[in-house]
Amino acid sequence: MIQQNNYFNDLEKFLSSSFSSQLTIHINLTNMFQEIDAIGVSSLGSGLGKCTNLTNLTLNIKNKKIGDEGVLGLCQGLGNCSNLSKLALVLKNNKIGDQGVKGLGLFLEKCTNLSNLQLFLSNNQISSIGVVDLGFGLGKCINLSNLRLTLSDNQICSFGVSSLGSYLGKCSNLSNLELDLSENQIGATGASDLGSGLGLCINLQNLALDLNENKISDKGASVLGSGLGQCINLQNLTLDLYLNNIGAIGASGLGFGLGKCTNLSNLTLNLGYNQIGAIGAQDLVSGLGKCTGLSNLTLQLQNNKIGAISAGFGTALGECTNLTNLTLDLRENQIDDYNNKIHSPKYNTLKDKFIDIFKKTCNNKNKQGVSVLGSGLGKCAHLSNLKLDLSSNQIGDKGILGLASGLGKCTNLQNLILDLYKNQIGDIGASGLVSSFGKCTKLLKLKLNLVKNQLNTSQYLEVKCLKSKRLVALKLFY
């Protein structure tokens, strides 16, 4: 009788067992006290090569420094496992170079039945030469539908990624792809060619792409966006482009391309620590506004020199009318509202002053900065969960009152996290903001950070928050 599952965490126990008839094998050799060298891994490969019925293999040998010799020995044995349909190889931090990855590519050429593949190769010594060979093998896996490939922290340049993109484009059955190429040197050309290759994977539904710290610049971001725009069946996208020298042109091109992904429902986009500016931010969100099916959006734009948010930004955000969950990170962007310090005549009471300022803010047709952001949020009628980080800007009272006006229209809001740390907000702005929460009649949980502002009478804010009828959880920092 063929056993269906078998788990091992010791090499010797595996080699001494009756494993040849197994269909599924899980081997975890990460125990820090268990020394495994190239010879040991080669023995493991020889043993696995006897499992001619094997269809599902998970092998974890990370942090063992097995090198090229070990990978070549492993792949030589695995080459006999022609029935493999699911394979996961965790080989992170193993001093693997181009020769080892070439052997891995040759092995993959034989795996024509593979439908699910996970390869973890980060923190090795792989260059573009090795990636070309690996990509060639992947291109032969014509039945591959699910692929997770991590190559972060190697020495891969544009040439290798260009070839990888070309070969991935041949995997026409791919529906789920996770690709991590962060902390390499792929540049604009590599990102462009990768985007072109992915554009051929028209059956892609779920994509997670990490290109952090690769200097892809405007050209890379624009062409990458154009390629992704060809993936018309894409529903879930996570795109990490943190710290990549991307400016307004790149953000505009990226937004234009993503705007063609009309079936997107979930998007996480990290453009933190670039230089997209106000124009880039507006064009990016304008593109995303065409993805009318978006229900979950995480947009990280921290430290991008955005300055004053344009009216187009708020308008475009308001077009995402189906949004239910929104996370928006705009910290450290020098955002302000023009004349954010309120200058007004003398008033008899603080209440009269607040009413006058609030009316002027709501009726201003030339809204700038956070005011137009609030206006856009107010149009997201289905929004139930909002996390908004505006810390370390210069919003002031006038800006926060404009934001409050919009938030008060989010009548379906249930959970709100609002970070306004260090924003020159005074008592008038804080009071108006807290008052707006009373209009959010479904609000259950509120977390508000007003630390390092200009509050003199902050204790009453908590009292006003607690007047919200359905509020069950409150965290207020001031």
Secondary structure, DSSP 8 states (H G I E B T S, - for coil): ---S--EES-HHHHHTS--TT-SEEEEE---TT----HHHHHHHHHHHTT-TT--EEEEE-TTS--HHHHHHHHHHHHTT-TT--EEEEE--SS---HHHHHHHHHHHHT-TT--EEEEE--SS--BHHHHHHHHHHHHT-TT--EEEEE--SSB-BHHHHHHHHHHHTT-TT--EEEEE--SSB-HHHHHHHHHHHHTT-TT--EEEEE--SS--HHHHHHHHHHHHTT-TT--EEEEE--SS--BHHHHHHHHHHHTT-TT--EEEEE--SSB-HHHHHHHHHHHHTT-TT--EEEEE--SS---S--HHHHHHHHT-TT-SEEEEE--SS--B-TT-S------SSHHHHHHHHHHHHHH-TT--THHHHHHHHTT-TT--EEEEE--SSB-HHHHHHHHHHHHTT-TT--EEEEE--SS--BHHHHHHHHHHHTT-TT--EEEEE-TTSB-SS-HHHHHHHTTSTT--EEEEE-
